[in-house]
Amino acid sequence: MAELITGNPATDGPFTQPWQQTVRHAGQSLADLSAHGRLTRDLRAVLTHHALFALNRRGIPARAQASLALTAATIVFDQDPHQTWSSHAPAAPSPTTVTSVTGTRTEPTSPHHPHRLRDALTATLLDAGLITTPAVQAAFRAVPREVFLPGVDLAAAYAPTAVVTKRDTDGGAVSSASSPRIVAAMLEQLEVNPGDRILEIGAGTGINAALLTELTGPTGTVTTIDIDPDVTAAGQAGLDAAS
């Protein structure tokens, strides 16, 4: 722990050998203490404390820290992100009206209508501080996630969680629609401008390409590629349906 805390950020880059060795040593020490019941705080709390300390020492911006922490918690602890963020869910919109970036529109009264779910998801991301610009907000309100996720329940398609769309023969996930929270944070960090030319490696469902298309506008170009023919075919179908 002392090695991790006292590492010199001026000379030890985050991916240098000394840094890697220090993190590995600290992690093993934590595991040993946990195995022998010698931690006075639980392992998650200790890891969180030192991870945040390390991120701050490296000068990583708070918004990027949030994205990294969310991804790490989901992967390392295999937790349900929806449960983590449920307390941030905004109040349900009124029965007949939904407020958008450009004004007000009348929608069907069902709370399960795609337009209502899309606006509710966007509001959740705004409430969590993951969407911070009008352009990204407009893109999330415009892209119909359900056309990229055929056969997926509408509520699941618009939940702030990842949706696995293809698995290998062993049941492992090989393609998915990323969590909207991660996507929102990435798009804000990317700072896309109208007219930009963007290459996306890994097409996935095509949702992100559709969002990027909204951000680059009619003068921009978005190219998305993938090595899996099934993935590219599904992505193309979604983009065609959304256009």
C-alpha positions in Angstrom: 0.0 0.0 0.0 2.8 2.4 0.9 4.4 1.8 -2.5 1.2 2.5 -4.3 0.5 5.7 -2.4 4.0 7.1 -2.5 4.7 6.4 -6.2 6.1 9.4 -8.0 3.7 10.5 -10.7 6.4 12.7 -12.3 8.6 9.8 -13.2 6.4 6.7 -13.0 3.9 6.7 -15.9 0.7 4.7 -15.3 1.8 1.9 -17.6 5.5 1.7 -16.6 6.9 -1.5 -15.2 7.4 0.0 -11.7 3.8 1.1 -11.6 2.5 -2.3 -12.7 4.7 -4.1 -10.2 3.5 -1.8 -7.4 -0.2 -2.3 -8.2 0.3 -6.0 -8.5 2.0 -6.1 -5.1 -0.7 -4.0 -3.5 -3.4 -6.2 -5.0 -1.8 -9.4 -3.7 -1.4 -7.9 -0.3 -5.1 -7.0 -0.2 -6.0 -10.5 -1.2 -3.9 -12.0 1.5 -5.3 -9.7 4.2 -8.8 -10.5 3.0 -8.2 -14.2 3.0 -7.0 -14.1 6.6 -9.7 -11.9 7.9 -7.4 -9.0 8.7 -9.1 -6.2 6.8 -10.9 -3.7 9.0 -12.8 -2.3 6.0 -14.3 -4.5 3.3 -12.2 -5.2 0.2 -14.4 -3.1 -2.1 -14.0 -0.1 0.2 -10.2 -0.4 0.3 -9.9 -0.9 -3.5 -12.2 2.0 -4.2 -10.2 4.3 -1.9 -6.9 3.5 -3.5 -8.2 3.4 -7.0 -9.6 7.0 -6.6 -6.3 8.1 -5.0 -4.3 6.7 -7.9 -6.7 8.3 -10.5 -6.4 11.6 -8.8 -2.6 11.4 -8.7 -2.6 10.8 -12.4 -4.7 13.9 -13.0 -7.5 12.0 -14.7 -10.6 14.3 -15.0 -13.6 13.5 -12.7 -15.9 12.6 -15.7 -13.3 10.1 -17.0 -13.0 8.7 -13.5 -16.7 8.1 -13.3 -16.6 6.2 -16.6 -13.7 4.1 -15.4 -15.2 3.4 -12.0 -18.5 2.4 -13.5 -16.9 0.0 -16.0 -14.6 -1.5 -13.3 -17.4 -2.0 -10.9 -19.5 -3.8 -13.5 -16.7 -6.0 -14.7 -14.7 -6.7 -11.5 -17.6 -7.1 -9.1 -20.1 -8.3 -11.7 -22.8 -6.1 -10.2 -26.0 -5.0 -11.7 -25.5 -1.3 -12.8 -29.2 -0.8 -12.9 -29.4 -1.4 -9.1 -26.5 1.0 -8.6 -28.2 3.9 -10.4 -31.9 3.2 -9.6 -31.9 6.0 -7.0 -31.0 8.5 -9.7 -34.1 7.7 -11.8 -36.1 10.9 -12.6 -39.7 11.3 -11.9 -42.0 9.8 -14.5 -43.1 12.2 -17.2 -46.6 13.5 -17.5 -49.2 11.3 -19.1 -49.4 13.1 -22.5 -46.4 15.4 -22.9 -42.6 14.8 -23.2 -40.2 17.7 -23.2 -37.4 17.5 -25.7 -34.4 19.6 -26.6 -36.3 21.4 -29.3 -39.6 21.9 -27.6 -42.7 19.9 -26.6 -44.5 17.1 -28.4 -47.5 15.0 -27.7 -46.9 11.2 -27.4 -49.1 8.2 -26.7 -50.0 7.9 -23.0 -48.4 4.5 -22.5 -45.2 4.7 -20.4 -43.9 1.8 -22.5 -44.1 3.7 -25.8 -40.6 3.9 -27.3 -40.6 7.7 -27.4 -41.5 7.9 -23.7 -38.8 5.3 -22.8 -36.2 7.1 -24.9 -36.9 10.4 -23.2 -36.9 8.7 -19.8 -33.5 7.1 -20.5 -32.1 10.5 -21.6 -33.5 12.1 -18.5 -31.7 9.5 -16.3 -28.4 10.2 -18.1 -28.9 13.9 -17.6 -29.8 13.5 -14.0 -26.6 11.4 -13.5 -24.4 14.0 -15.1 -23.3 11.7 -17.9 -25.0 13.8 -20.6 -23.8 17.4 -20.4 -24.3 19.0 -23.8 -27.4 19.7 -25.9 -25.9 17.8 -28.9 -25.5 14.5 -27.1 -28.9 14.9 -25.4 -30.5 15.5 -28.8 -28.8 12.4 -30.3 -30.0 10.2 -27.5 -33.6 11.5 -27.9 -33.4 10.9 -31.7 -32.0 7.3 -32.0 -34.6 4.5 -31.7 -32.7 1.9 -29.8 -35.4 -0.7 -30.3 -34.7 -1.1 -34.0 -31.1 -2.1 -33.2 -32.3 -4.7 -30.7 -35.0 -6.7 -32.4 -36.6 -9.3 -30.1 -35.5 -7.4 -27.0 -38.2 -6.2 -24.6 -38.6 -2.5 -24.9 -38.0 -1.9 -21.2 -34.7 -3.8 -21.5 -33.7 -2.0 -24.7 -34.0 1.4 -22.9 -32.7 0.3 -19.5 -29.3 1.9 -18.5 -27.6 -1.4 -18.8 -25.7 -3.4 -21.5 -27.6 -5.9 -23.6 -25.8 -9.0 -24.9 -26.8 -9.6 -28.5 -24.5 -12.6 -29.5 -22.8 -15.4 -27.5 -20.3 -18.0 -28.5 -20.8 -21.7 -28.2 -19.7 -21.7 -24.6 -22.3 -19.0 -23.7 -19.7 -16.2 -23.5 -20.8 -12.7 -24.7 -19.1 -11.7 -28.0 -21.2 -8.7 -29.0 -23.5 -6.4 -27.1 -25.1 -3.0 -26.9 -23.0 -1.1 -24.4 -24.5 0.5 -21.4 -26.0 3.8 -22.4 -24.2 5.4 -19.4 -20.8 4.4 -20.8 -21.8 5.5 -24.3 -23.0 8.9 -23.1 -19.8 9.5 -21.2 -17.6 8.4 -24.1 -19.5 10.7 -26.6 -19.2 13.7 -24.3 -15.4 13.0 -24.0 -15.1 12.6 -27.7 -16.5 16.1 -28.4 -17.8 15.3 -31.8 -18.5 18.3 -34.1 -20.8 18.6 -37.2 -18.8 17.7 -40.3 -16.4 15.4 -38.5 -15.2 12.1 -40.2 -15.2 9.2 -37.7 -14.1 5.6 -38.0 -15.5 3.2 -35.4 -13.7 -0.1 -34.9 -16.3 -2.6 -33.7 -19.8 -2.0 -35.0 -21.7 -3.8 -32.4 -25.4 -3.2 -32.8 -25.0 0.0 -34.7 -26.5 2.1 -32.0 -23.3 4.1 -31.4 -22.8 4.7 -35.1 -26.4 6.1 -35.3 -25.6 8.4 -32.3 -22.4 9.5 -34.0 -24.3 10.2 -37.2 -26.6 12.5 -35.3 -23.6 14.3 -33.9 -21.7 14.7 -37.1 -24.7 15.8 -39.0 -25.4 15.8 -42.8 -21.9 17.1 -43.6 -20.1 14.5 -41.5 -19.2 10.8 -42.2 -19.3 7.9 -39.9 -17.8 4.5 -40.9 -18.2 1.5 -38.6 -16.6 -1.9 -39.2 -16.6 -5.3 -37.6 -14.9 -8.7 -38.3 -18.1 -10.6 -37.6 -20.5 -10.8 -40.7 -23.5 -11.5 -38.4 -22.7 -8.3 -36.4 -22.3 -6.1 -39.5 -25.5 -7.5 -41.1 -27.5 -6.8 -37.9 -26.0 -3.4 -37.5 -26.7 -2.5 -41.1 -30.3 -3.6 -40.7 -30.7 -1.4 -37.6 -29.1 1.6 -39.4 -31.4 1.1 -42.4 -34.5 0.9 -40.1 -33.4 4.0 -38.2 -32.7 6.2 -41.2 
